[in-house]
Amino acid sequence: MLRWGILGTARINRRVIPALRLARRSDVAAVASRTRARAEAYAREWSIPRAVVGYQTLLDDSSIHAVYIPLPNTLHVEWTLAAIAAGKHVLCEKPLAFDAADVDRIAQAASAAKVIVEEGFMYRHEPLTARVLSLLGDGAIGAIRAVVSGFTFALEPSHNIRLDPQLGGGSLWDVGGYPVTYTQLIMGHEPKMVFGSAHWHASGVDEEFMGMLRFDEGATANIFAGFRTPYRTWLEVLGSEGGLTVPNPFRPGPIETLELERRSTIERIEVTGSPEIFVREIEDFEAAVLDRAPQVVTLAESRRTAATLAALHGAAREAGRVSP
Ligand SMILES: NC(=O)c1ccc[n+]([C@@H]2O[C@H](COP(=O)([O-])OP(=O)(O)OC[C@H]3O[C@@H](n4cnc5c(N)ncnc54)[C@H](OP(=O)(O)O)[C@@H]3O)[C@@H](O)[C@H]2O)c1
């Protein structure tokens, strides 16, 4: 069994704690918060055996094997490194880091400490993703020419870490990683060149982001992330011989239907997914730690993700403007 500690009382825990409990070889042992009142109230609310004051105190507990890090984005590298130093395996929320150099530091530390560190991209563990990749890999739509993908949701106007530049806010860093990782997964590598454009919020973060990625083999991708429109996710792949439409690519339901279009005919392919999302992510993590199974999201992939996201962000900041 993996005995887990959770750093912080984040909202996303509401999805992950039930998954940790459903997973076969995990046990939620402790939650840490910056304040005692919050730690104790949260542990009571979620029936977590131990409430801990301060994240380091939890890391110092030798009975904890693994930690889940759902902290604001700018704290991911710092607390992942602290957890590694304490000998813990780490499942860290996306984005793991804001640049490739920090992923390298994490990879070196994890390798020296012989612990697993994985960035949380739940969709990567779902059968729908595996089916999409196998169809494309088998040439179902011919050579891949373009990927069009995005993730938007309407951000609540109340205080939110996503609007705070000091906490690594912005739509690209929050949900842009989904279309970017999926695109790189389909293409098998990072782009040669990126372009980006954003609508900037008064706080300084991007509240809507459009990016374009160009790949060596002549393929392009369009990625979209945003806080200004209701929840919507999409992924379409265009090939030399057809197209593939993927419903709910980043949060698949228990049954999804892919649409594969070739020579003007549409084939509908039903894919059975998980009854509860996040459980496979946890069980794959258990397998990586307890059985030494290969990680699904490797640090090499996280390095590519961070590098591309950083390049897109930089491109939007620096873009020259040409008026029509
Ligand atoms: N995989 C997914 O589907 C998914 C979905 C949503 C979010 N996420 C990721 O999960 C992370 C958390 O997102 P969230 O929306 O759940 O966050 P949230 O509700 O705002 O919670 C963040 C937690 O971090 C702790 N914290 C430490 N320093 C803080 C500071 N200076 N300001 C605010 N909070 C601070 C707080 O815990 P204490 O006060 O208890 O210490 C707080 O509860 C982000 O990295 C996000 O990208 C992933």
PDBQT file of the ligand as one rigid body, heavy atoms in Angstrom, charges set to zero:
ROOT
HETATM    1  N1  LIG A 401      -5.840  17.860 -12.967  1.00  0.00    +0.000 N 
HETATM    2  C1  LIG A 401      -6.916  18.611 -12.960  1.00  0.00    +0.000 C 
HETATM    3  O1  LIG A 401      -7.953  18.258 -13.521  1.00  0.00    +0.000 OA
HETATM    4  C2  LIG A 401      -6.872  19.905 -12.198  1.00  0.00    +0.000 A 
HETATM    5  C3  LIG A 401      -8.067  20.582 -11.924  1.00  0.00    +0.000 A 
HETATM    6  C4  LIG A 401      -8.009  21.747 -11.165  1.00  0.00    +0.000 A 
HETATM    7  C5  LIG A 401      -6.783  22.214 -10.713  1.00  0.00    +0.000 A 
HETATM    8  N2  LIG A 401      -5.641  21.559 -11.019  1.00  0.00    +0.000 N 
HETATM    9  C6  LIG A 401      -4.332  22.061 -10.536  1.00  0.00    +0.000 C 
HETATM   10  O2  LIG A 401      -4.344  21.911  -9.120  1.00  0.00    +0.000 OA
HETATM   11  C7  LIG A 401      -3.680  23.000  -8.500  1.00  0.00    +0.000 C 
HETATM   12  C8  LIG A 401      -4.609  23.635  -7.493  1.00  0.00    +0.000 C 
HETATM   13  O3  LIG A 401      -5.737  24.168  -8.132  1.00  0.00    +0.000 OA
HETATM   14  P1  LIG A 401      -7.075  24.482  -7.274  1.00  0.00    +0.000 P 
HETATM   15  O4  LIG A 401      -7.972  25.287  -8.124  1.00  0.00    +0.000 OA
HETATM   16  O5  LIG A 401      -7.579  23.238  -6.681  1.00  0.00    +0.000 OA
HETATM   17  O6  LIG A 401      -6.428  25.443  -6.168  1.00  0.00    +0.000 OA
HETATM   18  P2  LIG A 401      -7.050  26.106  -4.852  1.00  0.00    +0.000 P 
HETATM   19  O7  LIG A 401      -8.405  25.577  -4.556  1.00  0.00    +0.000 OA
HETATM   20  O8  LIG A 401      -6.881  27.584  -4.961  1.00  0.00    +0.000 OA
HETATM   21  O9  LIG A 401      -6.090  25.527  -3.724  1.00  0.00    +0.000 OA
HETATM   22  C9  LIG A 401      -4.719  25.754  -3.664  1.00  0.00    +0.000 C 
HETATM   23  C10 LIG A 401      -4.253  25.344  -2.261  1.00  0.00    +0.000 C 
HETATM   24  O10 LIG A 401      -2.872  25.688  -2.169  1.00  0.00    +0.000 OA
HETATM   25  C11 LIG A 401      -2.583  26.108  -0.828  1.00  0.00    +0.000 C 
HETATM   26  N3  LIG A 401      -1.786  27.347  -0.919  1.00  0.00    +0.000 N 
HETATM   27  C12 LIG A 401      -0.508  27.489  -0.518  1.00  0.00    +0.000 A 
HETATM   28  N4  LIG A 401      -0.066  28.727  -0.732  1.00  0.00    +0.000 NA
HETATM   29  C13 LIG A 401      -1.093  29.427  -1.263  1.00  0.00    +0.000 A 
HETATM   30  C14 LIG A 401      -1.266  30.774  -1.670  1.00  0.00    +0.000 A 
HETATM   31  N5  LIG A 401      -0.265  31.659  -1.582  1.00  0.00    +0.000 N 
HETATM   32  N6  LIG A 401      -2.471  31.148  -2.163  1.00  0.00    +0.000 NA
HETATM   33  C15 LIG A 401      -3.479  30.260  -2.277  1.00  0.00    +0.000 A 
HETATM   34  N7  LIG A 401      -3.386  28.976  -1.890  1.00  0.00    +0.000 NA
HETATM   35  C16 LIG A 401      -2.201  28.546  -1.388  1.00  0.00    +0.000 A 
HETATM   36  C17 LIG A 401      -3.909  26.286  -0.086  1.00  0.00    +0.000 C 
HETATM   37  O11 LIG A 401      -3.991  25.244   0.874  1.00  0.00    +0.000 OA
HETATM   38  P3  LIG A 401      -3.856  25.521   2.458  1.00  0.00    +0.000 P 
HETATM   39  O12 LIG A 401      -4.438  26.881   2.709  1.00  0.00    +0.000 OA
HETATM   40  O13 LIG A 401      -4.668  24.437   3.058  1.00  0.00    +0.000 OA
HETATM   41  O14 LIG A 401      -2.418  25.427   2.818  1.00  0.00    +0.000 OA
HETATM   42  C18 LIG A 401      -4.973  26.083  -1.146  1.00  0.00    +0.000 C 
HETATM   43  O15 LIG A 401      -6.054  25.339  -0.701  1.00  0.00    +0.000 OA
HETATM   44  C19 LIG A 401      -3.222  23.925  -9.640  1.00  0.00    +0.000 C 
HETATM   45  O16 LIG A 401      -1.884  23.651  -9.944  1.00  0.00    +0.000 OA
HETATM   46  C20 LIG A 401      -4.094  23.523 -10.815  1.00  0.00    +0.000 C 
HETATM   47  O17 LIG A 401      -3.436  23.692 -12.053  1.00  0.00    +0.000 OA
HETATM   48  C21 LIG A 401      -5.681  20.415 -11.727  1.00  0.00    +0.000 A 
ENDROOT
TORSDOF 0
